[in-house]
Amino acid sequence: MPTKTPGATPPADGEPTSERVRGIFSNIAGTYDLINALSSFGLDRYWRRVTVRMAALTPSGRALDLCAGTGDLTMALARSGKPAEVVGTDFVPEMLEVARAKAESYAGPTKITLSVADAQDLPFPGDSFDVVTVAFGVRNLPDRTANFAEVRRVLRPGGKYLILEFSRPTFAPFRALYYWYLGFVVPTLGGLIAKDRASYQYLNDSIKAFPDQSALATELKAAGFTHVAWRNLSGGIVAVHEAIK
């Protein structure tokens, strides 16, 4: 993952760097799930369920969940998708420790593997997975192009990449209200619960700086994916992009 060199210009608001992202998520790992649930009014569970349905995993399938964080999508893929194996990766060990506790309580048929890895430089051979997923992680990657290339490399022919990410609400008045909520309520929750308002201000800024639905689709097509489409959820607060190798 690219880093900022000493003496370099400080990153812009919402701009991801390896140091910034690692520092933020290592600090908020313990309260991440609670703030997610509160700030989304529980909708984060629905968004993950939709993503799992779109994955359409089979009992013999193998899935890779990138930027797995505390493991909620990894576990949803295992519990609801029931593939042969789900591999969850993240480059922040503190987040994966929370995920490991969840995986240890799982008693289903799916093999769950968790490992520290950079989504821009994956340690897996080519043509290894039927589905690759990422939830709320792509916007924190300094080099999306590298991630897209790596995902295409590790996907089997015909495999799909599913990106669940915050996006741009389609109705302008609702979008204005949503951006006010992002700018005021979410950082306030972060300050009260995680004692870290600054980290949640960055997350707010990163959402606003991230490409909208059409622009992200264009990036995926440029990376060589086919049949690129997206599904808006909750008025476009989030979107699930699907791209086929």
C-alpha angles and dihedrals in degrees: 000000000000117000135200114252121231111277093018121139110277113257118265122252107289094009112136122226126169093248094047096047095044091048094049098048096041088055098047099037094107095054100029097102094047094050091045091054094046098043093047094041087236093303091121088079091054091048091054092047090055090049092052091050090050090051089064092196122192127215089257095045128115121213133192118205111198125202084014094172111175091000104249096135092039090056093043090054090051098043099040105020094042098197122167091259142003119197114198120195136181134161094224109080093195091062092048091053088064089048092051091058089055093047092051090060093052116105102173132114098265119098110231121202123181124192141161109253141145113245088216094056110031122195095217132103120250122275092022105131139050094204134019119194136184127183120199092335109097093074089058093057115100091207113038091169090062090049093051091050092050093048091051089050096053096040119094116238107284091018121139136231115210119195116191105190143149109267143168119300109233099218110075099215091048090046091055091050091047093052090050088052091049093048098046115015100041096050089045091055089048091052094048099042106025095027085229114105092160094062092052090046087057090050089052091050092046091055092053092047094049119102117264122244097277095044093051090049089053090053091051092050090049088053090059102262119140134209091029114182139147139215119213116219128194093007094312097306082129133010133198112219118200121199127176126214 
